[in-house]
Each structure stands twice: as C-alpha cells, then as structure tokens.
Amino acid sequence: MNPSTLIGVLTSTTMLGLLLAFSTPDPSLFVNLPGLGIVLGGTLAAVFISYPLREVLRIFSLVVTVFRRESYNDQNNIQHIVQIAKIWQQGDIQAIEREIETLRSPFLRTGVQLVIDHTPTDQLVDLLQWRIARLRAQEQAEAQLFRAMAGFAPAFGMLGTLIGLISLLPLMGTNNVTVIGPHMAVALITTLYGILLANLVCKPIALKLERRTERRMVAMNLILQGVIMLNEKRGPAQIRETLQTFTLRFDDEIRGHGKAGVAPSASQARHAIDR
C-alpha cells in the first residue's frame, strides 16, 4: 500500500465526514442518487466517446496502481551493472548470460543483451531511448485520461444544476417547499459531486501517475547510462562512481540551503559531466 495515497484517502474521508456531521443535522441531505448518476454517468459517457475502449477499461487497474507501493532500487541496479562490468572485463559471456537471468528489470536485461551482442553505441542508445520515450508516452496518456475526467466531471455537475433549475421553474409559483426542496437539492448537489470527483479523485490520480512516470524515467536513464558505459568497456569502479552521482540528493544545488547528504567527489563530478 502506498502510504501517501492511504494518508490522502483517510484524510479526505475524515474531513468530509466531519464536515457532514457538523454542518447539518441530517447528513443524508448530501446523498442524492439522481445527481450522482448525472455526474458519474455523464463523465463515463464522455470518456467512452473520447477514448478507445481498451484505454477506458484500464481505469480500474490504474486506480489500483495508485494504491500500490512501488520501489525503485537504484542501488541494486548499480550493483548488477558493476558486477556485469567485472565479468565483461574477463570476457566470460556465459557468466554474463547467467547474470542476465537474475535481473528483474526487463529494460536492464535488454540493455545488457545488446552489449554482449556487440551493438554499436549509437544504435544501442537509439533503441533504449525509444523504449523510454514509448513508456513515457504511454503513461502520460494514462494520466491524461484522468485529467480529461477531471474536466468532464464539473461540467456534468453544472449540467445537473441546470436540469434541476429547469425542473424547478414550473414549481416556483406553488410555494410548496416540500415539492421545491428535492428539485433544488438536485440542482445544487450535482455541482458539489462534480467538484469533489474532479479535485479529490481524478486530478490527484493524474498527478500521482505523472509523478510515478517521472520517477521511472529517472531509474531508466540511470540504467541507460550504465549500459552505455558497459558498451564502452569502462571500468567497474568508474561505472560505480559515475552512477552513484545520479542517486545523490541535494536540497538546493544553487543556493546550498539545507543539508546535502554526501557531496560528490571531483572524479564523480567530472565523470557525470563527461556523460
């Protein structure tokens, strides 16, 4: 379970529960099935019209992804690359092939396989960068799906408000509050549903997916740099020191505010610049 997602869900649920409990003596007033149907049904209908069926059906699996905790063990990838570099220096191809079978990252497996196949560096870089670009485009499209839903939901909330007001107008002359009240509830509650769906569900999921993509790009680019150095037959120590610079974290590299962990050595910085 992703802790930040869990905290967000618990916080939002608690906040809404408290607001409903203390803002009105009857929380059931905020439950209106026709209004909810207008917002959810309209949003889903617009998404089905806008996107292919196979992409829309991925909505539920993407929601599960947001709740899943993903780990990116950069140090483990660096250790594998350094180990392969040591074997590569010895020229033991069979040992490298056995090492490839232990790799969990398909991207790293592909890169190392290209290296032992003696692929020219420019072709290797083009192929791996194409895979990175393809993954980025795919995951950005998935995030855009939820951004589209975040745009549709408030619009259908306003549509529900218009429907409620239109149905309310013929009743204005009756002065019957018991008749006017339910129509007014539909008119107002649909806007609330649309805003909540957009800003508490769709937009946060889109942002979470985009942040996940950014982190995956960092991990894949680290592997790419390691594979390039493998192909250039750099030494294991040089590969380790260079890749370690990618994992160092700094609070502010311009002004130097905050504590910066471990600063890179001059050789680390030089190797990072060379790449």
FENPEWO-V327109 format. One record per backbone hydrogen bond with DSSP energy under -0.5 kcal/mol. CO is the residue of the C=O (numbers start at 1). NH is the residue of the N-H. Records with the same first field share a line. If there is no record, write none. Layout:
# FENPEWO-V327109
CO: NH / NH
This chain:
# FENPEWO-V327109
1: 3
2: 6
3: 7
4: 8
5: 9
6: 10
7: 11
8: 12
9: 13
10: 14
11: 15
12: 16
13: 17
14: 18
15: 19
16: 20
17: 21
18: 22
19: 23
20: 24
26: 29
27: 30
28: 31
30: 32
32: 36
33: 37
34: 38
35: 39
36: 40
37: 41
38: 42
39: 43
40: 44
41: 45
42: 46
43: 47
44: 48
45: 49
46: 50
47: 51
52: 55 / 56
53: 57
55: 58
56: 59
58: 62
59: 63
60: 64
61: 65
62: 66
63: 67
64: 68
67: 2
68: 70
71: 73
72: 74
73: 77
74: 78
75: 79
76: 80
77: 81
78: 82
79: 83
80: 84
81: 85
82: 86
83: 87
84: 88
85: 89
86: 90
87: 91 / 92
88: 91
91: 93
92: 96
93: 97
94: 98
95: 99
96: 100
97: 101
98: 102
99: 102
100: 103
104: 106
105: 109
106: 110
107: 111
108: 112
109: 113
110: 114
111: 115
112: 116
113: 117
114: 119
115: 118
120: 124
121: 125
122: 126
123: 127
124: 128
125: 129
126: 130
127: 131
128: 132
129: 133
130: 134
131: 135
132: 136
133: 137
134: 138
135: 139
136: 140
137: 141
138: 142
139: 143
140: 144
141: 145
142: 146
143: 147
144: 148
145: 149
146: 150
147: 151
148: 152
149: 153
150: 154
151: 155
152: 156
153: 157
154: 158
155: 159
156: 160
157: 161
158: 162
159: 163
160: 164
161: 165
162: 166
163: 167
164: 168
165: 169
166: 170
168: 171 / 172
169: 172
171: 174 / 175
172: 175
175: 177
176: 179 / 180
177: 181
178: 182
179: 183
180: 184
181: 185
182: 186
183: 187
184: 188
185: 189
186: 190
188: 192
189: 193
190: 194
191: 195
192: 196
193: 197
194: 198
195: 199
196: 200
197: 201 / 202
198: 203
201: 205
202: 206
203: 207
204: 208
205: 209
206: 210
207: 211
208: 212
209: 213
210: 214
211: 215
212: 216
213: 217
214: 218
215: 219
216: 220
217: 221
218: 222
219: 223
220: 224
221: 225
222: 226
223: 227
224: 228
225: 229
226: 230
227: 231
228: 232
229: 234
230: 233
235: 239
236: 240
237: 241
238: 242
239: 243
240: 244
241: 245
242: 245 / 246
243: 246 / 247
244: 247 / 248
252: 256
261: 263
265: 269
266: 270
267: 271
268: 272
269: 273
270: 274
271: 275
